Amino acid sequence: MKSIVPALAVADIDASVRFYAEVLGFDIGFTLPGADGKLIHASVQRGDSSLMFGRLDTSNAHDQGPLGRGIVLYATVADDEDVDAYFQRVKDAGAAVVQEPTDQFWGHRDWGITDPDGYVLFISKETRVASAEEMREAALSGSPA
């Protein structure tokens, strides 16, 4: 297997593409309009990460609502990227925040938002190397760091 690319069913592909491009800084990849001119498929990329979007099709079992339920995308940023500045840009652009930047016991600093369809995205950056033993102890003790 070379890669996994999540394909999200969304209510409005055009709105999703705008959100990921304008709010999160993704580049727009391939787009495919339908007969009505509205997109029926699109892809976006940022660094090595890609997502695809498709129209919600109620005749397909995998597209049954509600959108966003049970899906969390966990993305890491580049080593030279400021995860806090990225958060501030995304927040200022109007994204719905579910978690402010937080230092985690596994050695990452992350924050979370939801996209227009309720999919949860956590953006993370490694801030220190935590050993497996250190993570086990913190998880068992309930200690956040």
DSSP file (Angstrom, degrees, kcal/mol; ACC not computed):
  #  RESIDUE AA STRUCTURE BP1 BP2  ACC     N-H-->O    O-->H-N    N-H-->O    O-->H-N    TCO  KAPPA ALPHA  PHI   PSI    X-CA   Y-CA   Z-CA
    1    1 A M              0   0    0      0, 0.0     3,-0.1     0, 0.0     0, 0.0   0.000 360.0 360.0 360.0 130.5    0.0    0.0    0.0
    2    2 A K        -     0   0    0      1,-0.3     2,-0.3     0, 0.0     0, 0.0   0.858 360.0 -22.2 -90.8 -40.5    1.4    3.4   -1.0
    3    3 A S        -     0   0    0      2,-0.0     2,-0.4     0, 0.0    -1,-0.3  -0.986  48.6-128.2-162.0 165.2   -1.0    5.7    0.7
    4    4 A I        -     0   0    0     -2,-0.3    46,-0.3    -3,-0.1     0, 0.0  -0.997  20.7-170.1-121.8 127.9   -4.5    6.1    2.2
    5    5 A V        -     0   0    0     -2,-0.4    46,-0.2    44,-0.1     2,-0.1  -0.947  20.4-133.9-120.4 109.7   -6.6    9.1    1.0
    6    6 A P        -     0   0    0      0, 0.0    46,-2.5     0, 0.0     2,-0.6  -0.369  13.7-156.6 -61.5 136.8   -9.8    9.7    3.0
    7    7 A A  E     -a   52   0A   0     44,-0.2     2,-0.5    -2,-0.1    46,-0.2  -0.965  12.4-160.5-116.6 112.3  -12.8   10.3    0.8
    8    8 A L  E     -a   53   0A   0     44,-3.0    46,-2.2    -2,-0.6     2,-0.4  -0.797  14.6-136.2-100.5 130.4  -15.5   12.3    2.7
    9    9 A A  E     -a   54   0A   0     -2,-0.5     2,-0.3    44,-0.2    59,-0.2  -0.717  35.6-179.1 -77.6 130.0  -19.1   12.5    1.7
   10   10 A V  E     -a   55   0A   0     44,-2.6    46,-1.3    -2,-0.4     3,-0.3  -0.912  38.7-129.2-133.8 158.0  -20.2   16.1    2.0
   11   11 A A  S    S+     0   0    0     -2,-0.3     2,-0.3     1,-0.3    -1,-0.1   0.842 102.5  17.8 -74.0 -34.4  -23.4   18.1    1.6
   12   12 A D     >  -     0   0    0      1,-0.1     4,-2.1    42,-0.1    -1,-0.3  -0.860  61.8-169.1-144.9 101.6  -21.7   20.8   -0.7
   13   13 A I  H  > S+     0   0    0     26,-0.4     4,-2.9    -2,-0.3     5,-0.2   0.888  90.1  56.2 -61.3 -40.9  -18.4   20.0   -2.3
   14   14 A D  H  > S+     0   0    0      1,-0.2     4,-2.2     2,-0.2    -1,-0.2   0.917 109.3  46.5 -57.9 -43.5  -17.9   23.6   -3.4
   15   15 A A  H  > S+     0   0    0      2,-0.2     4,-2.4     1,-0.2    -1,-0.2   0.892 112.5  50.3 -66.5 -40.0  -18.2   24.7    0.2
   16   16 A S  H  X S+     0   0    0     -4,-2.1     4,-2.7     2,-0.2     5,-0.2   0.923 110.3  49.3 -64.6 -44.2  -15.9   22.0    1.5
   17   17 A V  H  X S+     0   0    0     -4,-2.9     4,-2.3     1,-0.2     5,-0.3   0.922 111.6  49.4 -61.5 -43.9  -13.2   22.9   -1.1
   18   18 A R  H  X>S+     0   0    0     -4,-2.2     4,-3.4    -5,-0.2     5,-0.6   0.929 112.0  48.9 -59.9 -45.6  -13.5   26.6   -0.2
   19   19 A F  I  X>S+     0   0    0     -4,-2.4     4,-2.2     1,-0.2     5,-1.4   0.950 114.0  43.9 -60.2 -51.5  -13.1   25.8    3.5
   20   20 A Y  I  <5S+     0   0    0     -4,-2.7     6,-2.8     3,-0.2    -1,-0.2   0.850 122.1  39.8 -66.1 -33.5  -10.1   23.5    3.1
   21   21 A A  I  X5S+     0   0    0     -4,-2.3     4,-0.7    -5,-0.2    -2,-0.2   0.948 125.5  32.0 -78.4 -51.8   -8.4   25.9    0.7
   22   22 A E  I  <5S+     0   0    0     -4,-3.4    -3,-0.2    -5,-0.3    -2,-0.2   0.855 131.1  29.9 -79.8 -35.7   -9.3   29.3    2.3
   23   23 A V  I  <<S+     0   0    0     -4,-2.2    -3,-0.2    -5,-0.6    70,-0.1   0.887 131.9  28.8 -91.6 -44.7   -9.3   28.3    6.0
   24   24 A L  T  4<S-     0   0    0     -5,-1.4    -3,-0.2    69,-0.1    -2,-0.1   0.534 101.3-119.8 -99.5  -7.1   -6.8   25.5    6.2
   25   25 A G     <  +     0   0    0     -4,-0.7    -4,-0.2    -6,-0.3    -3,-0.1   0.732  54.3 155.6  79.7  22.0   -4.5   26.4    3.4
   26   26 A F        -     0   0    0     -6,-2.8     2,-0.4    -7,-0.1    20,-0.2  -0.465  42.3-121.8 -75.8 154.2   -4.9   23.3    1.2
   27   27 A D  E     -B   45   0A   0     18,-3.9    18,-2.5    -2,-0.1     2,-0.4  -0.787  27.0-115.9 -92.3 141.6   -4.2   23.5   -2.5
   28   28 A I  E     +B   44   0A   0     -2,-0.4    16,-0.3    16,-0.2     3,-0.1  -0.649  38.2 178.1 -79.3 128.2   -7.1   22.5   -4.8
   29   29 A G  E     -     0   0A   0     14,-3.2     2,-0.3    -2,-0.4    -1,-0.1   0.485  50.9  -5.7 -96.0-120.7   -6.3   19.4   -6.8
   30   30 A F  E     -     0   0A   0     14,-0.0    13,-1.9     2,-0.0     2,-0.4  -0.578  61.2-172.7 -80.9 136.5   -8.7   17.7   -9.2
   31   31 A T  E     -B   42   0A   0     -2,-0.3    11,-0.2    11,-0.2     8,-0.0  -0.985   6.9-166.9-128.9 145.2  -12.3   18.9   -9.6
   32   32 A L  E     -B   41   0A   0      9,-2.7     8,-3.2    -2,-0.4     9,-1.1  -0.926   9.4-154.7-134.1 107.9  -15.1   17.3  -11.5
   33   33 A P  E     -B   39   0A   0      0, 0.0     6,-0.3     0, 0.0     5,-0.1  -0.517  12.8-135.8 -80.6 150.5  -18.3   19.2  -12.2
   34   34 A G    >   -     0   0    0      4,-3.1     3,-2.0    -2,-0.2     6,-0.0  -0.250  40.3 -81.7 -89.5-175.0  -21.5   17.4  -12.8
   35   35 A A  T 3  S+     0   0    0      1,-0.3    -1,-0.0     2,-0.1     0, 0.0   0.798 131.1  54.8 -59.6 -30.4  -24.1   18.2  -15.5
   36   36 A D  T 3  S-     0   0    0      2,-0.2    -1,-0.3     1,-0.1     3,-0.1   0.444 117.5-112.0 -85.0   1.0  -25.6   20.9  -13.3
   37   37 A G  S <  S+     0   0    0     -3,-2.0     2,-0.2     1,-0.3    -2,-0.1   0.212  81.4 119.3  89.3 -16.2  -22.2   22.6  -12.9
   38   38 A K  S    S-     0   0    0     -5,-0.1    -4,-3.1     1,-0.1    -1,-0.3  -0.575  75.5 -95.3 -82.0 148.3  -21.8   21.8   -9.2
   39   39 A L  E     -B   33   0A   0     -6,-0.3   -26,-0.4    -2,-0.2   -25,-0.2  -0.343  34.9-179.7 -64.6 138.7  -18.9   19.7   -8.2
   40   40 A I  E    S+     0   0A   0     -8,-3.2    15,-1.0     1,-0.4     2,-0.3   0.471  75.9  13.4-110.7 -11.0  -19.5   15.9   -7.9
   41   41 A H  E     +BC  32  54A   0     -9,-1.1    -9,-2.7    13,-0.2    -1,-0.4  -0.962  65.9 163.3-159.7 146.5  -15.9   15.2   -6.9
   42   42 A A  E     -BC  31  53A   0     11,-1.6    11,-2.8    -2,-0.3     2,-0.3  -0.980  16.4-153.7-159.0 158.1  -12.8   17.2   -5.8
   43   43 A S  E     - C   0  52A   0    -13,-1.9   -14,-3.2    -2,-0.3     2,-0.3  -0.978   6.3-167.5-135.1 152.2   -9.5   16.7   -4.1
   44   44 A V  E     -BC  28  51A   0      7,-2.3     7,-2.2    -2,-0.3     2,-0.3  -0.951   5.0-163.4-134.2 154.4   -7.3   18.9   -2.0
   45   45 A Q  E     +BC  27  50A   0    -18,-2.5   -18,-3.9    -2,-0.3     2,-0.3  -0.987  14.5 178.3-139.6 148.7   -3.7   18.6   -0.8
   46   46 A R  E >  S- C   0  49A   0      3,-2.4     3,-2.0    -2,-0.3     2,-0.2  -0.866  72.4 -43.4-147.2 114.1   -1.4   20.2    1.8
   47   47 A G  T 3  S-     0   0    0     -2,-0.3    30,-0.0     1,-0.3    -1,-0.0  -0.491 125.3 -21.6  62.8-130.6    2.1   18.8    2.0
   48   48 A D  T 3  S+     0   0    0     -2,-0.2     2,-0.4    -3,-0.1    -1,-0.3   0.356 118.8  99.8 -90.1   5.5    1.9   15.0    1.8
   49   49 A S  E <   + C   0  46A   0     -3,-2.0    -3,-2.4   -44,-0.0     2,-0.3  -0.756  47.9 179.8-100.6 139.1   -1.7   15.0    2.9
   50   50 A S  E     - C   0  45A   0     -2,-0.4     2,-0.3   -46,-0.3    -5,-0.2  -0.965   8.6-172.3-134.4 151.0   -4.7   14.6    0.6
   51   51 A L  E     - C   0  44A   0     -7,-2.2    -7,-2.3    -2,-0.3     2,-0.3  -0.981   8.8-153.9-136.2 149.7   -8.5   14.5    0.9
   52   52 A M  E     -aC   7  43A   0    -46,-2.5   -44,-3.0    -2,-0.3     2,-0.4  -0.927   7.7-155.4-119.9 151.3  -11.2   13.7   -1.6
   53   53 A F  E     +aC   8  42A   0    -11,-2.8   -11,-1.6    -2,-0.3     2,-0.3  -0.974  11.4 179.8-126.2 140.8  -14.8   14.9   -1.4
   54   54 A G  E     -aC   9  41A   0    -46,-2.2   -44,-2.6    -2,-0.4   -13,-0.2  -0.959  35.6 -95.0-134.9 156.1  -17.9   13.4   -3.0
   55   55 A R  E     -a   10   0A   0    -15,-1.0     2,-0.4    -2,-0.3   -44,-0.2  -0.385  47.4-100.4 -66.8 145.7  -21.5   14.3   -3.0
   56   56 A L        -     0   0    0    -46,-1.3     2,-0.6   -47,-0.1    -1,-0.1  -0.551  39.2-166.2 -65.3 124.3  -23.7   12.6   -0.5
   57   57 A D    >   -     0   0    0     -2,-0.4     3,-2.2     1,-0.1     6,-0.3  -0.912  10.6-165.7-120.1 101.6  -25.5    9.8   -2.3
   58   58 A T  T 3  S+     0   0    0     -2,-0.6    -1,-0.1     1,-0.3     6,-0.0   0.613  85.6  66.7 -66.7 -10.8  -28.4    8.5   -0.2
   59   59 A S  T 3  S+     0   0    0      4,-0.0     2,-0.5    -3,-0.0    -1,-0.3   0.601  88.9  78.8 -83.7 -10.1  -28.7    5.4   -2.4
   60   60 A N  S X  S-     0   0    0     -3,-2.2     3,-1.5     1,-0.1     4,-0.1  -0.850  77.3-140.9-100.0 132.8  -25.2    4.2   -1.2
   61   61 A A  G >  S+     0   0    0     -2,-0.5     3,-1.2     1,-0.3    -1,-0.1   0.839 100.5  57.1 -59.6 -35.4  -25.1    2.5    2.2
   62   62 A H  G 3  S+     0   0    0      1,-0.2    -1,-0.3    -3,-0.0   -53,-0.1   0.602 100.6  59.9 -75.0  -8.7  -21.8    4.2    3.1
   63   63 A D  G <  S+     0   0    0     -3,-1.5    -1,-0.2    -6,-0.3     2,-0.2   0.277  71.9 126.6-100.8  10.4  -23.3    7.7    2.6
   64   64 A Q    <   -     0   0    0     -3,-1.2    -6,-0.0    -4,-0.1    -3,-0.0  -0.517  56.2 -74.2 -74.2 135.7  -26.1    7.4    5.2
   65   65 A G  S    S+     0   0    0     -2,-0.2    -1,-0.1     2,-0.1     2,-0.1   0.232  88.9  72.8 -63.3-174.4  -26.0   10.3    7.6
   66   66 A P    >   -     0   0    0      0, 0.0     3,-1.1     0, 0.0    -2,-0.1   0.650  69.1-134.5 -78.2 150.9  -25.3   12.0    9.7
   67   67 A L  T 3  S+     0   0    0      1,-0.2     3,-0.1    -2,-0.1   -57,-0.1  -0.300  83.2  18.7 -63.8 148.1  -22.2   13.5    8.1
   68   68 A G  T >  S+     0   0    0    -59,-0.2     3,-1.3     1,-0.2    52,-0.4   0.228  83.7 140.4  81.8 -15.4  -19.1   13.8   10.2
   69   69 A R  T <  S-     0   0    0     -3,-1.1    -1,-0.2     1,-0.2     3,-0.1  -0.446  75.6  -0.6 -70.3 126.2  -20.1   11.3   12.9
   70   70 A G  T 3  S+     0   0    0     -2,-0.3     2,-0.5     1,-0.2    -1,-0.2   0.475 102.2 116.1  81.3   2.2  -17.3    9.0   14.1
   71   71 A I    <   +     0   0    0     -3,-1.3    49,-1.5    47,-0.1     2,-0.4  -0.919  33.5 171.4-110.2 124.6  -14.6   10.5   11.8
   72   72 A V  E     -d  120   0B   0     -2,-0.5     2,-0.5    47,-0.1    49,-0.2  -0.993  17.2-156.3-128.7 124.0  -11.6   12.3   13.2
   73   73 A L  E     -d  121   0B   0     47,-3.1    49,-3.1    -2,-0.4     2,-0.6  -0.890   7.4-164.0 -99.3 125.6   -8.8   13.3   11.0
   74   74 A Y  E     +d  122   0B   0     -2,-0.5     2,-0.3    47,-0.2    49,-0.2  -0.941  13.9 179.4-114.2 112.5   -5.5   13.8   12.9
   75   75 A A  E     -d  123   0B   0     47,-3.1    49,-2.7    -2,-0.6     2,-0.4  -0.862  17.6-146.8-117.5 146.7   -2.9   15.7   10.8
   76   76 A T  E     -d  124   0B   0     -2,-0.3    49,-0.2    47,-0.2     2,-0.2  -0.864  15.1-137.1-109.4 147.9    0.7   16.7   11.7
   77   77 A V        -     0   0    0     47,-2.4    49,-0.3    -2,-0.4     6,-0.1  -0.542  35.6 -80.5 -97.0 167.0    2.3   19.9   10.4
   78   78 A A    >   -     0   0    0     -2,-0.2     3,-1.9     1,-0.1    -1,-0.2  -0.245  41.1-111.8 -63.8 153.8    5.8   20.3    9.1
   79   79 A D  T 3  S+     0   0    0      1,-0.3    -1,-0.1    -3,-0.1    -2,-0.0   0.801 117.8  48.6 -57.8 -31.3    8.7   20.6   11.6
   80   80 A D  T 3  S+     0   0    0      2,-0.1     2,-0.3     0, 0.0    -1,-0.3   0.357  90.5 103.3 -94.0   6.8    9.3   24.2   10.7
   81   81 A E  S <  S-     0   0    0     -3,-1.9     2,-0.9     1,-0.0    -4,-0.1  -0.722  72.7-127.9 -93.5 139.8    5.6   25.3   10.9
   82   82 A D     >  -     0   0    0     -2,-0.3     4,-2.2     1,-0.2     5,-0.2  -0.755  18.9-165.8 -85.5 105.0    4.3   27.2   13.9
   83   83 A V  H  > S+     0   0    0     -2,-0.9     4,-1.9     1,-0.2    -1,-0.2   0.813  86.6  51.3 -65.3 -31.4    1.3   25.2   15.1
   84   84 A D  H  > S+     0   0    0      2,-0.2     4,-2.3     1,-0.2    -1,-0.2   0.898 109.9  47.9 -73.5 -40.3    0.0   28.0   17.3
   85   85 A A  H  > S+     0   0    0      2,-0.2     4,-2.2     1,-0.2    -2,-0.2   0.889 111.0  52.4 -65.4 -38.6    0.1   30.6   14.5
   86   86 A Y  H  X S+     0   0    0     -4,-2.2     4,-2.3     2,-0.2    -2,-0.2   0.927 108.8  50.7 -61.7 -45.2   -1.6   28.2   12.2
   87   87 A F  H  X S+     0   0    0     -4,-1.9     4,-3.1     1,-0.2     5,-0.2   0.935 108.7  50.9 -56.9 -47.6   -4.4   27.8   14.8
   88   88 A Q  H  X S+     0   0    0     -4,-2.3     4,-2.9     1,-0.2    -1,-0.2   0.899 110.2  49.4 -61.0 -41.5   -4.8   31.5   15.2
   89   89 A R  H  X S+     0   0    0     -4,-2.2     4,-1.4     2,-0.2    -1,-0.2   0.924 114.0  45.6 -61.3 -44.6   -5.2   31.9   11.4
   90   90 A V  H  <>S+     0   0    0     -4,-2.3     5,-1.8     2,-0.2    -2,-0.2   0.915 114.6  47.3 -66.7 -43.7   -7.8   29.1   11.2
   91   91 A K  H ><5S+     0   0    0     -4,-3.1     3,-1.8     1,-0.2    -2,-0.2   0.927 111.0  51.5 -62.5 -45.8   -9.7   30.5   14.2
   92   92 A D  H 3<5S+     0   0    0     -4,-2.9    -1,-0.2     1,-0.3    -2,-0.2   0.778 102.8  60.8 -63.0 -26.1   -9.6   34.0   12.8
   93   93 A A  T 3<5S-     0   0    0     -4,-1.4    -1,-0.3    -5,-0.2    -2,-0.2   0.494 125.6-101.3 -80.3  -3.0  -11.0   32.6    9.5
   94   94 A G  T < 5 +     0   0    0     -3,-1.8    -3,-0.2     1,-0.2    -2,-0.1   0.564  63.2 159.6 101.0   9.2  -14.1   31.4   11.4
   95   95 A A      < -     0   0    0     -5,-1.8     2,-0.7     1,-0.1    -1,-0.2  -0.349  48.8-110.2 -64.9 146.5  -13.5   27.7   12.0
   96   96 A A  E     -E  114   0B   0     18,-0.8    18,-1.8     2,-0.0     2,-0.4  -0.702  36.0-144.1 -79.4 112.4  -15.5   26.1   14.8
   97   97 A V  E     +E  113   0B   0     -2,-0.7    16,-0.3    16,-0.2     3,-0.1  -0.628  28.7 172.4 -84.2 131.1  -12.9   25.3   17.5
   98   98 A V  E    S+     0   0B   0     14,-2.6     2,-0.3    -2,-0.4    15,-0.2   0.563  76.3  18.2-108.2 -17.8  -13.4   22.1   19.5
   99   99 A Q  E    S-E  112   0B   0     13,-1.8    13,-2.1     3,-0.0    -1,-0.3  -0.906  70.6-138.9-154.9 126.8  -10.0   22.3   21.3
  100  100 A E  E     -     0   0B   0     -2,-0.3    10,-0.1    11,-0.2    13,-0.0  -0.320  59.2 -62.6 -69.8 163.9   -7.6   25.2   21.8
  101  101 A P  E     -     0   0B   0      0, 0.0     2,-0.4     0, 0.0    10,-0.2  -0.287  67.8-179.6 -53.6 129.8   -3.9   24.4   21.4
  102  102 A T  E     -E  110   0B   0      8,-2.4     8,-2.4    -3,-0.1     2,-0.5  -0.999  30.7-126.2-139.3 133.9   -3.0   21.9   24.1
  103  103 A D  E     -E  109   0B   0     -2,-0.4     2,-0.3     6,-0.2     6,-0.2  -0.705  34.1-151.6 -78.7 128.1    0.3   20.1   25.1
  104  104 A Q    >   -     0   0    0      4,-3.6     3,-1.8    -2,-0.5     4,-0.2  -0.707  22.1-120.7-106.0 153.7   -0.4   16.4   25.2
  105  105 A F  T 3  S+     0   0    0      1,-0.3    33,-0.1    -2,-0.3    40,-0.1   0.685 109.0  66.3 -65.9 -17.7    1.4   13.7   27.2
  106  106 A W  T 3  S-     0   0    0      2,-0.1    24,-0.5    29,-0.1    -1,-0.3   0.370 124.0 -97.3 -87.4   7.1    2.5   11.9   24.1
  107  107 A G  S <  S+     0   0    0     -3,-1.8    20,-3.3     1,-0.3    21,-1.9   0.596  87.0 112.1  95.0  11.5    4.8   14.8   23.2
  108  108 A H  E     - F   0 126B   0     18,-0.3    -4,-3.6    19,-0.2     2,-0.5  -0.814  55.8-143.8-114.2 157.1    2.6   16.7   20.7
  109  109 A R  E     +EF 103 125B   0     16,-2.6    16,-1.7    -2,-0.3     2,-0.3  -0.990  37.1 166.8-112.4 124.9    0.8   20.1   20.8
  110  110 A D  E     -EF 102 124B   0     -8,-2.4    -8,-2.4    -2,-0.5     2,-0.3  -0.914  23.9-168.6-140.0 166.2   -2.5   19.9   19.1
  111  111 A W  E     - F   0 123B   0     12,-1.9    12,-2.8    -2,-0.3     2,-0.4  -0.956  15.8-138.9-147.7 161.3   -5.8   21.7   18.5
  112  112 A G  E     +EF  99 122B   0    -13,-2.1   -14,-2.6    -2,-0.3   -13,-1.8  -0.955  19.4 166.9-135.0 148.6   -9.1   20.8   17.0
  113  113 A I  E     -EF  97 121B   0      8,-2.4     8,-2.8    -2,-0.4     2,-0.4  -0.874  27.8-123.4-139.2 171.1  -11.8   22.2   14.7
  114  114 A T  E     -EF  96 120B   0    -18,-1.8   -18,-0.8    -2,-0.3     6,-0.2  -0.940  21.1-135.6-117.1 149.4  -14.8   21.0   12.8
  115  115 A D    >   -     0   0    0      4,-2.3     3,-2.1    -2,-0.4   -99,-0.1  -0.327  43.9 -81.9 -90.1-179.8  -15.3   21.4    9.0
  116  116 A P  T 3  S+     0   0    0      0, 0.0  -100,-0.1     0, 0.0    -1,-0.0   0.732 131.1  47.0 -59.0 -22.3  -18.7   22.5    7.5
  117  117 A D  T 3  S-     0   0    0      2,-0.1     3,-0.1   -51,-0.0  -108,-0.0   0.363 122.3-100.7-100.8   5.4  -20.0   18.9    7.6
  118  118 A G    <   +     0   0    0     -3,-2.1     2,-0.2     1,-0.3   -47,-0.1   0.495  69.7 149.3  91.4   3.0  -19.0   18.2   11.2
  119  119 A Y        -     0   0    0    -50,-0.1    -4,-2.3   -49,-0.1     2,-0.4  -0.542  44.3-130.4 -68.7 135.6  -15.8   16.2   10.4
  120  120 A V  E     -dF  72 114B   0    -49,-1.5   -47,-3.1   -52,-0.4     2,-0.5  -0.741  22.7-169.2 -92.9 133.2  -13.4   16.8   13.3
  121  121 A L  E     -dF  73 113B   0     -8,-2.8    -8,-2.4    -2,-0.4     2,-0.5  -0.988   5.4-165.6-122.6 127.1   -9.8   17.7   12.4
  122  122 A F  E     -dF  74 112B   0    -49,-3.1   -47,-3.1    -2,-0.5     2,-0.5  -0.955   8.1-157.1-108.3 129.5   -7.0   17.7   14.9
  123  123 A I  E     -dF  75 111B   0    -12,-2.8   -12,-1.9    -2,-0.5     2,-0.3  -0.918  20.3-178.4-108.4 130.5   -3.8   19.5   13.9
  124  124 A S  E     -dF  76 110B   0    -49,-2.7   -47,-2.4    -2,-0.5     2,-0.3  -0.900  21.8-169.6-135.4 153.2   -0.7   18.4   15.7
  125  125 A K  E     - F   0 109B   0    -16,-1.7   -16,-2.6    -2,-0.3     2,-0.4  -0.984  30.9-119.2-141.8 133.6    3.0   19.1   16.0
  126  126 A E  E     + F   0 108B   0     -2,-0.3   -18,-0.3   -49,-0.3     3,-0.1  -0.565  33.4 171.5 -69.8 127.1    5.6   17.0   17.9
  127  127 A T        +     0   0    0    -20,-3.3     2,-0.3     1,-0.4   -19,-0.2   0.599  65.9   2.8-111.7 -19.5    7.1   19.2   20.5
  128  128 A R  S    S-     0   0    0    -21,-1.9     2,-0.7   -22,-0.1    -1,-0.4  -0.973  75.6-105.6-160.0 156.8    9.1   16.6   22.4
  129  129 A V        -     0   0    0     -2,-0.3     2,-0.5    -3,-0.1   -22,-0.1  -0.799  35.3-165.5 -90.3 119.2    9.9   12.9   22.1
  130  130 A A        -     0   0    0     -2,-0.7     2,-0.0   -24,-0.5   -24,-0.0  -0.896  16.9-127.1-106.0 133.3    8.0   10.9   24.7
  131  131 A S     >  -     0   0    0     -2,-0.5     4,-2.3     1,-0.1     5,-0.2  -0.335  22.7-113.9 -72.8 159.2    9.0    7.3   25.5
  132  132 A A  H  > S+     0   0    0      1,-0.2     4,-2.4     2,-0.2     5,-0.2   0.889 119.1  51.6 -59.5 -39.5    6.4    4.6   25.3
  133  133 A E  H  > S+     0   0    0      2,-0.2     4,-2.6     1,-0.2    -1,-0.2   0.915 108.0  50.8 -65.0 -43.1    6.8    4.0   29.1
  134  134 A E  H  > S+     0   0    0      1,-0.2     4,-2.3     2,-0.2    -1,-0.2   0.896 111.7  48.2 -60.8 -40.9    6.3    7.8   29.8
  135  135 A M  H  X S+     0   0    0     -4,-2.3     4,-2.6     2,-0.2    -2,-0.2   0.914 110.7  50.6 -67.5 -41.7    3.1    7.7   27.7
  136  136 A R  H  X S+     0   0    0     -4,-2.4     4,-2.5     2,-0.2     5,-0.2   0.939 112.0  47.5 -59.3 -47.5    1.8    4.6   29.5
  137  137 A E  H  X S+     0   0    0     -4,-2.6     4,-2.1     1,-0.2     6,-0.3   0.917 113.8  46.6 -62.4 -44.3    2.5    6.1   32.9
  138  138 A A  H  X>S+     0   0    0     -4,-2.3     4,-1.2    -5,-0.2     5,-1.0   0.899 113.1  49.6 -65.6 -39.9    0.8    9.4   31.9
  139  139 A A  H  <5S+     0   0    0     -4,-2.6    -2,-0.2     1,-0.2    -1,-0.2   0.906 113.8  45.4 -65.4 -41.4   -2.2    7.6   30.4
  140  140 A L  H  <5S+     0   0    0     -4,-2.5    -1,-0.2     1,-0.2    -2,-0.2   0.829 115.8  45.8 -72.1 -32.1   -2.7    5.4   33.5
  141  141 A S  H  <5S-     0   0    0     -4,-2.1    -1,-0.2    -5,-0.2    -2,-0.2   0.638 105.3-125.3 -86.0 -13.4   -2.3    8.3   35.9
  142  142 A G  T  <5 +     0   0    0     -4,-1.2    -3,-0.2     1,-0.3    -4,-0.1   0.596  57.4 152.5  79.3   9.3   -4.6   10.6   34.0
  143  143 A S      < -     0   0    0     -5,-1.0    -1,-0.3    -6,-0.3    -2,-0.1  -0.583  42.5-147.4 -76.1 130.9   -1.8   13.2   34.0
  144  144 A P              0   0    0      0, 0.0   -39,-0.2     0, 0.0    -1,-0.1   0.702 360.0 360.0 -73.1 -18.5   -2.0   15.5   31.0
  145  145 A A              0   0    0    -41,-0.1    -7,-0.1   -40,-0.1   -41,-0.1   0.368 360.0 360.0-145.8 360.0    1.8   16.0   30.7
